[in-house]
Amino acid sequence: MLRNPEHSASRSTLSPGKPIPRLFCFLSCHAHVHTHTSSLGMERRRGIPAGAVRIPGIVPNLGGGRPRQSTSASGVSHIVAIDFGTTRSAMAWVIVDEAAGQRGLEVAVEPESKYASSMAEPALNASDKADTILIMDKDTRNVNQDVIGPAAFLKRADEALDHGPQSTKNGWYATDFKMLLDVKSLAAAGVRDINVENSKCTLRALAGEATKEMSLLEVITRYLRVAGNLGYHEICMTAEKRTKPKPDRSAVTWVITVPAIWTDQSRMLMRKAALDAGLILDKRQFSDKVRICLEPEGAALQCFHQWLRDRPAEVELKDKKFMVIDLGGGTADITVHQITEYARLLNLLTFDEIEAPSGGPWGGRLISEEFFTKVLQPVLGRTLYAKFISNDAVRRRFLFDRFNSVIASYEPEDGGSHVFTLSDLLSELGSDSSLASNVEAYNNQKSEDHRIVYNAGRKSLRVPSKVVGSWFLPIVDPVRRHLDTLAAKHTGVKLAFLVGGMGGNKFTYNLLKRHLDQKGIVLYQPPDTGLAIVNGATRFGRDESAFGGRISRTNYGVQVYNRDNPKEAKFSLLIPKGEKLIEFSAKSKREPLGPYSPLTETTTQILFSLYESDTVPTYISEPSCSFVASVVVDVDMSVPYSQRKYTISISMEGTVMEGYFTDASGK
């Protein structure tokens, strides 16, 4: 623990006897990461110079400012991006001849993309993403048998059902596991003391009702390993088609996308999973061959390049402000940016963030949840509905074959209706003898224009158009309210990009377009809307300095020793929400935090713990406060106690937060 003033971990004048903050520095080869919160102590002293030993770590939404391009010695960039989605995923890859710019030619950046699946997906188009699902062998140690995607899942599930639960054909699968990284939603639901690195994911048997637990980190690692192998194969095939040398795996830069509203704890786990997956041979934890891209930032890069392609005369871009509205399967991410530089020949843009990422759990999955709970549950009845919900294969087939296509093509029609076929579903689940009476009971509680019709012969439901339209409102209504707030705050914004799986939905686009038209904001929906993020992520992998300045999306603080009640640690504010992080970085370099000394002469290790919170809490135990990371640093016991003094500065010049931990000798 560290002695410092009670109110913050800043350079303010010391007051003896005040509570002690527990500072942080992120992971590196110089420090060992711990997920517990126990520690010994440290008190602050005066007169220690800043030093130069780096302790790096990752906070993907902090930083910006220095160019970091992925060009290899050959002058060619090879980049593979994985859009690891809550409900669906995709991958993209690009080979860029960077030397073209030196020859006076425009540098061509034309990413290719594909759904993330181990098998061909006949029902998917080239612009579609595939369900995020991992399938494992019965012996889960056989990692080489791992596959991903809906086609592989349905094939393996059918084989397991044909041979029975005890067969070696029966395996395990994991789905919806990305939701376990949404720390904010989990905390809002009452889950406390969340540490995603220790979280477990429930695996389900392909046949039967057996379940087992596996580390969430291992599940994500295994998914990324399969997706990474697929992506590397694709970029090698592209090189071969162009009669270019296949890139060595060590030459590839990998990019993983994450929601902008995720906590830093979840982002750090994603980077660790990418490294554990073996995407790169370099095992350095902070190799720049693995990069984390915020989903709206990837979308911004791709959308602007596509937008400019249609507007070659658009030359005055500096200071132009715009929004990115990313409506995915699980979340809605909204960011506001301003263009600072544009180099058309080099195909490079630079943005500053002028509003911290925001949004909420307003993803496309809410539409199917509305249908399931408000229509299908009363129609099927309690017993049949329980069987439907518990059978992933049946549920996915219904969504894939019968539901999603209706939603994708939905347009409101006065007096119209839409048909949902239940024949496959009912043949899997059993009798439909009670459906007619269930529909009658349902309609008795509805007005005439909200009543549904069940066709027993075709085993289908006809649902009024206005009812289907109402399923979109849990997404559109909170997004519109949020856009109102942002538009009022940033009156100079006249352009917005709509991306993500739900962003490609025509009805959603029309609702939001009408709303933004009233505010004088043009809403642009790029081609292949659902792939804008992953394609833009390849651009981010080419040059992660595109986002020159970011804003802290939350309050960061350190754990503080509470002298009055040592069991109730306090939160000491380090970085306030809305802080311009480049400015904070510069100040931290000029005025390092500290100096600090161990609390006692026998202290052998110092624990630095970081937390985040949307509000500024008094105690770290408050519901709004979430753990981010902790690092233990060994104390050099050979140095006299009076000289065991340390300072800390924090750099945010890139997408990696770097803590500089310096001892009295300047090391």
Secondary structure, DSSP 4 states (H G I P E B T S, - for coil): -B---SSBSSSPPP-TT--EEE-----BTTBEE-SS-----EEE-S-------EEE---TTS---S--B---TTSEEEEEEEE--SSEEEEEEEEEEGGGGGGTSPPP---EEEE--SS--TT--TT--EE-EEEE-SSTT-GGG-EESHHHHHHHHHHHHHH-TTSTT--EEEESGGGGG-HHHHHHTT--S--GGG-EEEEEESSSS-EEEEEHHHHHHHHHHHHHHHHHHHHHHHHHHTT-PPPPGGGEEEEEEE-TTS-HHHHHHHHHHHHHTTSSS---TT-TTEEEEEHHHHHHHHHHHHHHHT-TT----TT-EEEEEEE-SS-EEEEEEEEEEEETTTTEEEEEEEEEEEEES--THHHHHHHIIIIIHHHH-HHHHHHHHH-HHHHHHHIIIIIHHHHHT----TT-EEEEE-HHHHHHH---TTHHHHHHHHHHTS-GGG--EEETTTTEEEEEHHHHHHTTHHHHHHHHHHHHHHHHH-TT--EEEEESTGGG-HHHHHHHHHHHHTTT-EEE--TTGGGHHHHHHHHHHHBGGGEEE-B-SSEEEEEEE-SS-TTSPEEEEEE-TT-BHHHHHHHHHHS-EEEEEESSTT--EEEEEEEEESS--SBTTSTTEEEEEEEEEE--TTS-GGG--EEEEEE-SSSS-EEEEEETT--
